[in-house]
Amino acid sequence: MYRLGERINRKRKKRIIWSISLGILALIAVIFYFYYKVSHVKTVIHQSKGTVTVVESPNSQTLNYDEGDFSVSIPKSWQPVKIQNSLYKIYEWKTTTGDSQTLDIYEDTIPQGFAVNRELALQPEGGKLSTIGLASDNCSNFTKAGSSGMVATPARWQGINFLCDEANYERDVVGTGSTAGINTVTLNGTISGTHSFFFVYTNYSINPDFTLFYQILASFYLK
């Protein structure tokens, strides 16, 4: 049955529902829009360029010394020392900065009774040298006498005989030797002929590193 005003009410309800639906959709669209904008904001960070500073070791640069019969490269920061009134023919260099280190090279006049704390075995190759392994541990740890307190205890390392200074076991004095004899390595130069050498490296630092000594020996050349 038709009632007056019923159709008008239905149309009004439909318009209200549509209005509400459109409002909800508009609200959803606004929320989505702002969410999209916030989530896609790009943060640009401007990072300053880093500065690289190269710190060179005082031993990284070397000077080549020509000593007549031979040549050798020594750290630039080291200074040669004049040895006077000695029974031996010695060439010596020492550090001027940082931990105290010294290098002595004996030529032909070899101190056979010189005792050391560590031994480094050498192999002659004409006028050049090669090392047999690395320097030994403190020889007081493996000598037969064992903490005898002797200044010159016979010892052996890498098949090389040497004298161990057990009386001064706290030092780090490294000596060289070969099958040619105690404290001796013999090289043959094409110009200067045959000569014998004894190398002594002393490092007074708390944690000595003998890499520098190996590098010096590798640079040594008998003419």
Buried (B, 14 or more C-beta within 10 A) or exposed (E): EEEEEEEEEEEEEEEEEEEEEEEEEEEEEEEEEEEEEEEEEEEEEEEEEEEEEEEEEEBEEBEEBEEEBBBBBBBEBBEBBEEEEEEBBBBBBBBEEEEEBBBBBBBBEBBEEBBBBBBBBBEBEEBBBEBBEEBBEBBBEEBEEEEEEBEBBBBBBBEBBBBBBBBEBEBBBBBBBBBBBBBBBBBEBEEBEEBBBBBBBBBEEEEBEBEBBBEBBBBBBBB
